[in-house]
Amino acid sequence: MASKASARLDRLYARIGRKIPVSAGFLAWARRPSARLVRIPVGLLLVLGGVLSILPILGLWMLPLGLMLLAIDFPPLQTPVAWAIIKGQRWWELRQRRKRYQAANAKPRRGSSPGQA
């Protein structure tokens, strides 16, 4: 039986797959038990690449992706990774809401309307 944190992580991965359809296939493959032999080394390499993000090709984006992969196999990581995913999704939704609000309530600048000279 899956733990509560594991079930939450599965739901969050499914939600990410729905919101970002391009990632759905990868997430489905990564969660399969047979992918464990590939998932752990790839997760470790991504975390290492994220730590070395000051180098040109490597980036900070690698760290959360590696932790997400490792959390599938290491239960102590499941709760913090699920918490980070939830916080990240809330931040993104708030950011999008603010952008929509600002776009809807944008006032024209002085002198920018066609009727003024």
C-alpha positions as CSV (number, residue, x, y, z in Angstrom):
1,M,0.0,0.0,0.0
2,A,1.3,3.4,-0.9
3,S,1.9,5.9,1.8
4,K,0.0,9.2,2.1
5,A,3.0,11.2,0.8
6,S,3.4,8.8,-2.1
7,A,-0.3,9.0,-3.0
8,R,-0.1,12.9,-2.9
9,L,3.0,12.9,-5.1
10,D,1.2,10.6,-7.6
11,R,-1.7,13.0,-7.7
12,L,0.6,16.0,-8.2
13,Y,2.4,14.3,-11.0
14,A,-0.9,13.5,-12.6
15,R,-1.9,17.1,-12.3
16,I,1.3,18.3,-13.9
17,G,0.7,15.9,-16.7
18,R,-2.8,17.3,-17.3
19,K,-1.6,21.0,-17.1
20,I,1.5,20.3,-19.2
21,P,0.5,17.6,-21.7
22,V,4.0,17.4,-23.2
23,S,5.3,16.1,-19.8
24,A,2.6,13.5,-19.4
25,G,4.4,10.7,-21.3
26,F,7.7,11.3,-19.5
27,L,6.0,11.3,-16.1
28,A,4.1,8.2,-16.9
29,W,7.3,6.4,-17.9
30,A,9.3,7.8,-15.0
31,R,6.7,6.5,-12.4
32,R,6.8,2.9,-13.8
33,P,8.6,0.6,-11.4
34,S,10.7,-0.8,-14.3
35,A,12.2,2.6,-14.9
36,R,13.9,2.6,-11.5
37,L,17.3,1.6,-12.8
38,V,17.3,4.6,-15.1
39,R,15.4,7.0,-12.8
40,I,17.9,7.0,-9.9
41,P,21.1,7.7,-11.9
42,V,19.3,10.3,-14.0
43,G,17.9,12.0,-10.9
44,L,21.3,12.0,-9.2
45,L,22.9,13.5,-12.4
46,L,20.2,16.2,-12.6
47,V,20.8,17.1,-8.9
48,L,24.5,17.3,-9.4
49,G,24.0,19.4,-12.6
50,G,21.7,21.7,-10.6
51,V,24.3,22.2,-7.9
52,L,26.9,23.0,-10.6
53,S,24.5,25.5,-12.2
54,I,27.2,28.2,-12.5
55,L,28.7,26.3,-15.4
56,P,27.4,27.4,-18.9
57,I,25.2,24.4,-20.0
58,L,24.0,23.3,-16.6
59,G,21.2,25.2,-15.0
60,L,19.3,25.5,-11.8
61,W,16.2,23.9,-13.5
62,M,18.0,20.6,-13.2
63,L,17.8,20.5,-9.3
64,P,14.0,20.4,-8.9
65,L,13.6,17.9,-11.8
66,G,16.2,15.6,-10.2
67,L,14.6,15.8,-6.8
68,M,11.2,15.0,-8.4
69,L,12.7,11.9,-9.9
70,L,14.5,10.8,-6.8
71,A,11.3,11.4,-4.6
72,I,9.6,8.5,-6.4
73,D,12.1,6.0,-4.9
74,F,13.1,7.7,-1.6
75,P,10.2,8.2,0.8
76,P,12.0,10.9,2.9
77,L,12.0,13.2,-0.1
78,Q,8.3,12.7,-1.0
79,T,6.8,15.2,1.5
80,P,9.3,18.0,0.9
81,V,9.0,17.6,-2.9
82,A,5.2,17.5,-2.8
83,W,5.2,20.6,-0.6
84,A,7.5,22.4,-3.1
85,I,5.3,21.4,-6.1
86,I,2.2,22.7,-4.3
87,K,4.0,26.0,-3.4
88,G,5.3,26.3,-6.9
89,Q,1.9,25.8,-8.5
90,R,0.3,28.3,-6.1
91,W,3.0,30.9,-7.0
92,W,2.5,30.3,-10.7
93,E,-1.3,30.6,-10.5
94,L,-1.0,33.8,-8.5
95,R,1.5,35.2,-11.0
96,Q,-0.8,34.4,-13.9
97,R,-3.7,36.0,-12.1
98,R,-1.8,39.2,-11.4
99,K,-0.7,39.4,-15.1
100,R,-4.3,39.0,-16.3
101,Y,-5.5,41.6,-13.8
102,Q,-2.8,44.1,-14.8
103,A,-3.5,43.5,-18.5
104,A,-7.3,44.0,-18.0
105,N,-6.8,47.2,-15.9
106,A,-3.9,48.7,-17.9
107,K,-4.4,52.5,-18.4
108,P,-3.1,54.1,-21.5
109,R,-0.1,56.3,-21.0
110,R,-0.2,60.0,-21.6
111,G,0.4,61.0,-25.1
112,S,0.0,57.5,-26.4
113,S,-3.5,57.7,-27.5
114,P,-4.0,58.4,-31.2
115,G,-6.2,61.5,-30.6
116,Q,-3.6,63.5,-28.8
117,A,-0.8,65.4,-30.5
